[in-house]
Amino acid sequence: MLGEQLVAVHRNYLGEIISFQTSEGRIISYRKAMKEVEDGIITGVTIEERQDGTPYLTPALTSSFDELPNVY
């Protein structure tokens, strides 16, 4: 698989993912990760759409981001 991968997550106090660490060591926001997935920079992740039309990220190879370690 080519491209950077998401390897860790950072969550807020509500448990929502607010940023990711990439395989290159960069810490990027959820929004930037979504843009980079769209641009093909980050691979192994797809963009899905909720019933209300809101886009969200989902890992392609695992069941959820819960399997990734915490950044901090």
C-alpha positions, 0 to 999 in steps of 0.5 A, spaced: 500 500 500 502 506 497 502 513 501 502 515 508 498 511 513 494 513 520 497 509 526 495 513 532 489 517 534 488 523 539 481 524 542 478 529 546 474 528 553 468 526 549 472 520 546 471 524 539 477 523 534 480 530 534 487 528 530 491 523 528 499 521 527 501 518 520 506 513 519 511 519 517 510 522 524 506 528 522 500 530 527 494 532 523 487 534 525 481 530 523 479 535 517 486 535 514 486 527 514 480 527 511 483 532 505 489 528 505 485 522 504 481 525 498 487 527 495 490 520 495 496 522 500 493 518 506 491 511 504 488 505 508 482 510 509 475 511 506 470 517 507 463 514 508 457 519 509 452 519 515 445 519 514 445 526 515 450 527 509 456 528 514 462 525 511 467 521 516 473 517 516 473 509 516 479 505 516 479 500 510 483 494 513 480 494 521 473 495 524 475 501 527 480 507 529 479 504 536 484 499 534 489 504 533 494 507 540 493 513 543 498 519 540 499 521 547 
